[in-house]
Amino acid sequence: MARKPLRPAHHEGRQLNGSDAKRGAGGACPQGRLDALLAEIRACVICRDHPRGAPLPHAPRPVVRAKASARIAICGQAPGVRVHASGVPFTDPSGVRLRAWLGMDEAEFYDEARVTIVPMGFCFPGLTPDGADRPPRRECAPAWRDRLFSELSGVELLFAVGRPAQLWHLGSEAGATLTATVEGWRRALGRAGRPVVAPLPHPSWRNNAWLRRNPWFEAEVLPVYRVLARAALESDFTRSMDEFRRAGTIAA
């Protein structure tokens, strides 16, 4: 079922200031709340002990990276076998291609203060009989995603990598297929509210044929995404978005 797009939480009532602004309405500092939540996530075994369908066939190892200060969120599908072994997301050829797509080097990509990496499923879901990664576990996103993004309200730009992330973060505004959703990138970027959602195909080699069939993606979409990613890294995102709107590159 399609999800409604997430919106950052806003404080209502009196304006926060002084220690309130640093600690937040909940009484704990934002990073403290987030660290406590990440500890819960990293201890999660729901896909083994309370599965929806067959249990995870191996020990859970949730992989997620997040800081409250992050301005970019990268939301992929689920860790693959290499990431399951390393515990670090995108330490595989897909990560090399994704960093090239976004114009980031490894230091920037893994700078948790600026980039959070939150897959749709935190654990490696196993392999299909033909050796492909299984889809993200169905238990994971409903259990954790809303809580986690409520602590990441500073995120300005969210890269939705693959169909599951696009359905969750764009909801009814996602296209009927992955291709239709990525083709609608201008409309997606122009949606009201934050974070701005930028749809991407998965950077796996399995999508090489898709890339050959859709040369417009690398020619038209990626140059804009690189500019926006750089702007978010350098705290210049709003100005860049305004410039693209004035130029008619994205929907006003």
C-alpha positions in Angstrom: 0.0 0.0 0.0 1.3 3.4 -0.9 2.4 5.6 2.0 1.6 9.3 2.4 4.8 11.4 2.0 6.5 12.1 5.3 6.7 15.6 6.6 9.1 16.9 9.2 7.6 17.4 12.6 7.0 21.1 13.6 6.8 22.5 17.1 3.5 24.4 17.7 2.7 26.9 20.3 5.4 29.2 21.9 8.7 29.7 20.0 11.5 27.6 21.3 14.6 29.4 22.4 17.6 29.1 24.6 18.0 25.6 26.1 14.7 24.5 24.6 16.0 25.1 21.0 19.0 22.9 21.8 17.2 20.2 23.6 13.9 20.1 21.7 10.4 19.8 23.0 10.9 16.2 24.3 13.5 17.3 26.9 16.4 15.4 25.5 18.9 16.8 22.9 18.0 15.8 19.3 21.1 13.7 18.9 20.5 12.0 22.2 17.0 11.0 21.2 18.3 9.8 17.9 21.1 7.8 19.4 18.7 6.0 21.7 16.4 5.1 18.8 19.4 3.9 16.7 20.4 1.6 19.6 16.9 0.1 19.5 17.1 -0.4 15.8 20.5 -2.0 16.0 19.2 -4.5 18.6 16.1 -5.3 16.5 15.3 -8.9 15.7 11.7 -8.5 14.6 12.3 -10.2 11.3 13.6 -13.3 13.0 11.4 -13.5 16.1 8.1 -11.9 14.9 8.3 -12.3 11.1 5.7 -11.5 8.5 6.1 -14.7 6.5 9.2 -16.8 6.7 11.7 -15.6 9.3 15.0 -14.1 8.3 17.3 -17.1 7.5 20.3 -15.7 9.3 21.2 -13.5 12.3 19.8 -9.9 11.9 22.4 -7.2 11.5 20.7 -3.8 11.0 22.7 -1.4 9.0 21.8 2.3 9.3 23.7 5.6 9.6 22.2 8.8 11.0 22.9 12.1 12.7 20.4 14.7 13.6 22.4 17.3 11.7 22.2 15.5 8.4 20.8 17.4 5.4 20.8 14.5 2.9 19.1 11.1 3.3 19.9 8.2 1.0 17.1 5.7 1.1 17.9 2.5 -0.7 16.4 -1.0 -0.5 18.3 -3.2 1.9 21.9 -4.3 2.6 23.4 -6.9 0.2 25.6 -9.7 1.2 28.8 -7.6 1.2 27.2 -4.9 3.4 25.9 -7.5 5.7 29.5 -8.6 6.2 31.0 -5.1 6.5 28.2 -3.4 8.5 28.8 -0.3 6.3 26.2 0.6 3.6 27.1 0.7 -0.1 30.5 -0.9 0.3 30.1 -2.6 -3.0 30.0 -1.7 -6.7 26.5 -0.2 -6.4 28.0 2.2 -3.9 30.8 3.2 -6.3 28.2 4.0 -9.0 25.8 5.8 -6.6 28.6 8.1 -5.4 29.5 8.9 -9.0 25.9 9.6 -9.8 25.7 12.1 -6.9 29.1 13.6 -7.4 30.3 12.7 -3.9 33.5 11.2 -2.8 33.7 8.6 0.0 34.5 11.1 2.7 31.4 13.1 1.9 29.2 10.1 1.4 30.1 8.6 4.8 30.1 11.9 6.7 27.2 11.2 9.0 26.9 14.8 10.1 25.8 15.6 6.6 24.5 12.4 5.0 22.2 9.8 6.6 21.8 6.4 5.0 18.4 4.8 5.9 17.5 1.7 3.7 13.9 0.5 3.5 15.0 -2.7 5.2 17.9 -2.5 7.7 19.0 -6.2 7.4 20.2 -8.3 4.5 17.0 -10.1 3.4 18.8 -13.1 1.8 19.0 -14.3 -1.8 16.5 -15.6 -4.3 17.1 -19.0 -5.9 18.7 -17.2 -8.9 21.1 -15.2 -6.7 19.4 -11.8 -6.6 18.8 -10.0 -3.3 15.3 -10.5 -1.9 13.1 -7.4 -1.4 13.4 -5.5 1.9 11.7 -7.3 4.8 8.1 -6.2 5.3 8.4 -5.8 9.1 11.1 -3.2 9.0 9.7 0.1 7.6 6.4 0.0 9.5 8.2 -0.6 12.7 10.9 2.1 12.5 10.6 4.5 9.6 8.2 7.1 10.9 10.0 7.2 14.3 13.4 7.6 12.7 12.4 10.4 10.3 10.7 12.3 13.1 14.2 12.7 14.5 15.7 13.7 11.1 13.7 16.8 10.5 16.7 18.7 9.2 16.9 16.5 6.1 16.4 18.7 3.0 17.1 16.3 0.1 16.1 12.6 0.1 17.3 10.3 -2.6 14.7 7.5 -3.0 16.8 4.7 -4.5 14.5 2.0 -6.0 10.8 1.3 -6.1 10.2 0.5 -2.4 11.7 3.8 -1.2 9.8 5.7 -3.9 6.4 4.2 -2.9 7.1 5.0 0.7 8.3 8.6 0.4 6.2 9.7 -2.6 3.1 7.8 -1.7 0.3 8.3 -4.2 2.5 10.7 -6.2 4.8 7.9 -7.3 4.4 6.8 -10.8 2.9 3.4 -11.8 6.4 2.0 -12.4 9.9 2.9 -11.4 10.6 4.2 -14.8 7.5 6.5 -14.7 8.5 7.7 -11.3 12.1 8.6 -12.4 10.7 10.2 -15.5 8.6 12.4 -13.3 11.7 13.7 -11.4 10.9 17.3 -12.2 7.5 17.0 -10.6 8.9 15.1 -7.7 11.4 17.8 -6.9 8.7 20.4 -7.2 6.4 18.9 -4.6 5.6 21.1 -1.6 7.3 20.4 1.7 10.5 18.9 2.9 12.4 16.8 2.4 12.6 17.2 -1.4 12.4 13.6 -2.8 14.6 12.8 -5.8 13.8 9.4 -7.3 16.6 7.1 -8.6 16.9 3.6 -10.0 19.0 1.2 -8.0 22.7 1.6 -9.1 23.1 -2.2 -9.3 24.7 -3.7 -12.4 21.4 -5.5 -12.8 20.0 -2.2 -14.0 22.6 -1.7 -16.8 20.0 -2.6 -19.4 17.6 0.0 -17.9 20.3 2.7 -18.1 21.0 1.8 -21.8 17.2 2.1 -22.6 16.9 5.4 -20.7 19.9 7.6 -21.7 18.0 10.7 -20.6 18.6 9.7 -17.0 22.3 10.2 -17.0 22.1 13.1 -19.5 19.3 15.2 -17.9 18.6 14.0 -14.4 22.0 13.4 -12.8 23.5 16.8 -13.6 20.6 18.4 -11.6 20.9 15.9 -8.8 24.6 16.5 -8.5 24.1 20.3 -8.1 21.4 19.7 -5.5 23.5 17.2 -3.6 26.5 19.6 -3.5 24.2 22.5 -2.4 22.8 20.4 0.5 26.3 19.4 1.5 27.4 23.0 1.6 24.2 24.4 3.2 23.1 26.2 0.1 20.1 24.0 -0.8 17.3 26.5 -0.7 19.1 28.9 -3.1 19.8 26.1 -5.6 16.2 25.0 -5.5 15.0 28.6 -6.1 17.4 28.9 -9.1 16.1 25.7 -10.7 12.5 26.8 -10.2 13.2 30.2 -11.9 14.9 28.4 -14.8 12.0 26.1 -15.2 14.1 23.0 -14.6 11.8 21.8 -11.9 8.1 22.4 -11.3 7.4 25.7 -9.6 
